[in-house]
Amino acid sequence: MTALFTSPYPPYDPTDKSGDCHTLSLESQKDGADQTTLDAKIAEGKTIIEKLSKLKYQMGRDHPLEPIPDDGESGIEVYNQELSRLAGLHKNTWFTAPWLYAELDDPFGTEASTSYRLMRAYCAMTTHWNTFDPFLSQKMSTFSQSGTSIRQIAASIHELEFGKSTLDNEKLAILFREMLQMCLWGNATDLSLLTHMSAVDIEHLQAVGKDAQAARQQFILKDDQEQLWKHLSSLEAGRVDFVLDNSGFELFTDLVFADFLVTYTPYVSTVYFHPKLIPWFVSDVTPPDFWQTFTSLLEPSFFPTPVGDTSAPPSESLAHMVARWKKYLEQGVFNLSVPSDTPLGGHAPAAEFWTSPWPCWNMEIHAPELFETLKKSDLVIFKGDLNYRKLVGDVRWPAWTPFQTAIGPLAGSFPLLSLRTNKADVVVGVEKGIAERLDSSASSATVIPDPIREHKRGPSNADRHVGILILGGGVAGVIAARTFHEQGIDDFLVVEARDELGGRLRSATFGGKTIELGANWIQGTQTGTGPANPILTLAKKHNVQMQFNDMYGSMTTYDDTGAVDYLDVFDASVNAFVNHTVYSGELIDFHYGSWTNFLYAGARLTQNLVDLSSRSVYNLMGVKPQDAHTKAAEYFNIDFEYAQKPDQNSGIAGSWNNNFTYDIDQGGFSDENLLSIDQRGFKAFIQEEAKTFLKSRQLRLNSTVKTISWSGSDVKIALKDGTTISADYALCTFSLGVLQNDDVRFIPELPDYKSEAIASMTMATYTKIFLKFPVKFWFNTEVGISTSAIWFPDSFYKSRWDSTLIQSVGGILYGRASTTSNSYLGQGDYSKRIEALPDSQVKGEVLDVLRSMFPNITIPTPLDFYFPRWHSDPLYRGSYSNWPPSFVKQHHDNLRSNVGRLYFAGEATSTKYYGFLHGAYFEGLDIAKSIIQCLEHKGCARLEHFDTAKNAIPYGIRIST
């Protein structure tokens, strides 16, 4: 007994709920029926509609699939047995069942084998609708718009008759390639994708001239034409079988190809066509479709000549060609694989397999009669995407898997050819290098570019149109995408300039370890059962390796003379910073060194007092660092956190920003930090989260946005490569620095209030400089702070050359296991300065600092040196935002507000958590919800903005003009 073949890879799952909507037509016409019959037909029609509505509801909510009811037709037992098996595997819902069993891309936005079989059952179990095809009117309407191309092809074929005697093997080979290309691209009218195409669009896709064929050659990744022609030209009066795909124009091109083979070559004498028995995947050929095609082709009024088009080819050639085909049918040259009178849903064992959930691997077991029939063929041509997927089982084969491997036991059973334009994830037979290059570029939704989708233009005539554009694939962008997905909205596209998701979460390999170039910590985690930082939640979910970072409790202090203990000064500075951030309205007695003063720094917020810089707050507190030790301690608390000097940092906003994260009494998470030491990179938490819902067609990597055109009706972007994409709504998550530097141009320009808000906030720069040494020569505590820099072995951080911090937690990442690395950090204006310097000069300055810290040690020459230039990079223009003293709340409201249908989100738009990763998380979540309200018509109020940001009290100064 032959065993069932099982793929080593899992099947694709239909967790992607987006798709194109199709029209189901239930048209009740009198057609001579009496009123009683008509009323009964209408009543049955209403029942069908009710069942379809229930089916749509269940699909959208991931309900368990229902068994196929006994409608007296084929396939019931097969489907229901498979459903029982899937239930045992807990994969029996619409979102978890394999694609071939329940594919979410059907007439309602999903395309499922089960859904089509259920729809057939709903009609089959009635008296008046049992032969009804709900997609017939759509199929016929699309076919009727193909008249120009059909007449052109017919005229070309007719011309061959006059030179038939001159067609030698070489000329036949050239014609064969033309016919094969035509037969391949005739698939472009697959209605499961082209749902809103105009007649002009369809004719453009169906053009079969030589220029069009040459243009399409660039889209072909696997081309076996030469081997195919060699095989065909070796036949004598051979047999070819077509496993049909779409009706209408594609079926017409199949017939033309078959006509060429039997009429103009000596190699083929018989052709068999294999249809589906029931309406399937919207436009697949059924027996009635096959015969209706001949009727339509001979009906003069079916393909109306466009008004004023005097160049349209005459229809005589078409009539002559179709007459030849009908004669071939009578003579047995052309054959339908089922009896000519087979109705919808009729019984035909040789055809039932095509609408079963089984892959072709096990055709010999599940459909032995069909298998034996195809073994008699000299070539079986499987047309279209669905048949290709049945051939390879629709599982997650690596793209470079040989086709012979992917078709399992079917390999070698009979000669076969797959003609397929790629509209689904599965693809095999692509050279590994090509597949990896295409995957890394991710320039479109699928591995093989799909010229059909590229021509689905939106209302603004863009190359592509989606419901929502998400510009930027960082934390805000990914969380926004997830929020849309969770609400059943999947018609979105994430556009990211880099080759991976993560935004400013960037890592690199240095000294054999993963180093974090950007964000490194989860700042504020969770206290008991209190609120958890969402970044912590995601890190735990995706097993990101973290470790506690005791920056305050494990420190060594240095100055220019070497190691000097001034931890008491450091502790006093920490207390001063805590007092700086106090939010209560009570007077607080501060004691800092020898200074005493009274102030309620954070309390200025509750009394609605004017903002002050952190420098001013410290001065009022009597905290006025005078020597190198107090300056170094102050640097650690302000510069190191905000990447700005105290005079550049808002005292009030800096207070709430700190407290909402670290102070549990103010709703913060906790006062501890966790350091990422995961060798996948800290970015793993957001990349792994994206994998749980994001589909390849919803992501476009390596795509830099150059212009954003916005209005009250839609948004359109232009990419660096010239591609244009439009959307009903767009969410821009670009960094504040990118917006400030005009790296992206807005059309029209942003309103003055928006531009002022963008210009008024600060994009700070936080630079890490990594060095690898042959030996360890530094301390054993986690952190080292010096009057020259801040160090985290293996990370050395520096802002103003007058402070140093070092952390020792082992290795390349902030001093983890390795003892041969250090890293140096710079912030703010200092970072901008060193980015303009050559690496050699920066390295020299860093080594000078180290020599001052360790005067009794000969500092070895670094084995390696590296630092990222965040401010200079046009994709970032800095590290994270900071709130300056002159930046008022109205400015921030304007920064966050939308313009037309263009929305903004990111850490900079977070009032509470600007500068933090969790700020980006919450903004992606909140702004996505605002867009969802618009989409669901639950109120589309504009986010708050102010035409001018004003002082609460007028200046009282008169200016003469």
Secondary structure as GFF3:
##gff-version 3
##sequence-region A 1 961
A	DSSP	alpha_helix	35	60	.	.	.	ID=ss1
A	DSSP	alpha_helix	76	88	.	.	.	ID=ss2
A	DSSP	alpha_helix	113	124	.	.	.	ID=ss3
A	DSSP	alpha_helix	136	144	.	.	.	ID=ss4
A	DSSP	alpha_helix	147	162	.	.	.	ID=ss5
A	DSSP	three_ten_helix	164	166	.	.	.	ID=ss6
A	DSSP	alpha_helix	169	185	.	.	.	ID=ss7
A	DSSP	three_ten_helix	186	189	.	.	.	ID=ss8
A	DSSP	alpha_helix	199	206	.	.	.	ID=ss9
A	DSSP	alpha_helix	210	217	.	.	.	ID=ss10
A	DSSP	alpha_helix	225	232	.	.	.	ID=ss11
A	DSSP	beta_strand	238	243	.	.	.	ID=ss12
A	DSSP	alpha_helix	249	264	.	.	.	ID=ss13
A	DSSP	beta_strand	268	274	.	.	.	ID=ss14
A	DSSP	alpha_helix	287	298	.	.	.	ID=ss15
A	DSSP	alpha_helix	316	331	.	.	.	ID=ss16
A	DSSP	beta_strand	334	336	.	.	.	ID=ss17
A	DSSP	three_ten_helix	352	355	.	.	.	ID=ss18
A	DSSP	three_ten_helix	360	362	.	.	.	ID=ss19
A	DSSP	alpha_helix	363	366	.	.	.	ID=ss20
A	DSSP	alpha_helix	368	375	.	.	.	ID=ss21
A	DSSP	beta_strand	379	383	.	.	.	ID=ss22
A	DSSP	alpha_helix	384	392	.	.	.	ID=ss23
A	DSSP	alpha_helix	403	406	.	.	.	ID=ss24
A	DSSP	three_ten_helix	408	410	.	.	.	ID=ss25
A	DSSP	beta_strand	416	419	.	.	.	ID=ss26
A	DSSP	alpha_helix	432	441	.	.	.	ID=ss27
A	DSSP	alpha_helix	451	454	.	.	.	ID=ss28
A	DSSP	beta_strand	464	471	.	.	.	ID=ss29
A	DSSP	alpha_helix	475	486	.	.	.	ID=ss30
A	DSSP	beta_strand	492	495	.	.	.	ID=ss31
A	DSSP	beta_strand	507	510	.	.	.	ID=ss32
A	DSSP	beta_strand	513	516	.	.	.	ID=ss33
A	DSSP	beta_strand	521	523	.	.	.	ID=ss34
A	DSSP	alpha_helix	534	541	.	.	.	ID=ss35
A	DSSP	beta_strand	546	548	.	.	.	ID=ss36
A	DSSP	beta_strand	555	559	.	.	.	ID=ss37
A	DSSP	beta_strand	562	563	.	.	.	ID=ss38
A	DSSP	alpha_helix	567	580	.	.	.	ID=ss39
A	DSSP	beta_strand	588	592	.	.	.	ID=ss40
A	DSSP	beta_strand	595	599	.	.	.	ID=ss41
A	DSSP	three_ten_helix	602	604	.	.	.	ID=ss42
A	DSSP	alpha_helix	614	621	.	.	.	ID=ss43
A	DSSP	alpha_helix	628	637	.	.	.	ID=ss44
A	DSSP	alpha_helix	639	642	.	.	.	ID=ss45
A	DSSP	three_ten_helix	646	648	.	.	.	ID=ss46
A	DSSP	alpha_helix	651	662	.	.	.	ID=ss47
A	DSSP	three_ten_helix	664	666	.	.	.	ID=ss48
A	DSSP	beta_strand	673	676	.	.	.	ID=ss49
A	DSSP	alpha_helix	684	691	.	.	.	ID=ss50
A	DSSP	three_ten_helix	696	698	.	.	.	ID=ss51
A	DSSP	beta_strand	699	700	.	.	.	ID=ss52
A	DSSP	beta_strand	705	710	.	.	.	ID=ss53
A	DSSP	beta_strand	715	719	.	.	.	ID=ss54
A	DSSP	beta_strand	724	732	.	.	.	ID=ss55
A	DSSP	alpha_helix	736	740	.	.	.	ID=ss56
A	DSSP	beta_strand	745	747	.	.	.	ID=ss57
A	DSSP	alpha_helix	752	760	.	.	.	ID=ss58
A	DSSP	beta_strand	762	764	.	.	.	ID=ss59
A	DSSP	beta_strand	766	772	.	.	.	ID=ss60
A	DSSP	beta_strand	783	786	.	.	.	ID=ss61
A	DSSP	beta_strand	790	792	.	.	.	ID=ss62
A	DSSP	beta_strand	794	797	.	.	.	ID=ss63
A	DSSP	beta_strand	804	808	.	.	.	ID=ss64
A	DSSP	beta_strand	821	827	.	.	.	ID=ss65
A	DSSP	alpha_helix	828	835	.	.	.	ID=ss66
A	DSSP	alpha_helix	839	853	.	.	.	ID=ss67
A	DSSP	beta_strand	864	866	.	.	.	ID=ss68
A	DSSP	beta_strand	880	882	.	.	.	ID=ss69
A	DSSP	alpha_helix	889	896	.	.	.	ID=ss70
A	DSSP	beta_strand	902	904	.	.	.	ID=ss71
A	DSSP	three_ten_helix	907	909	.	.	.	ID=ss72
A	DSSP	alpha_helix	917	935	.	.	.	ID=ss73
###
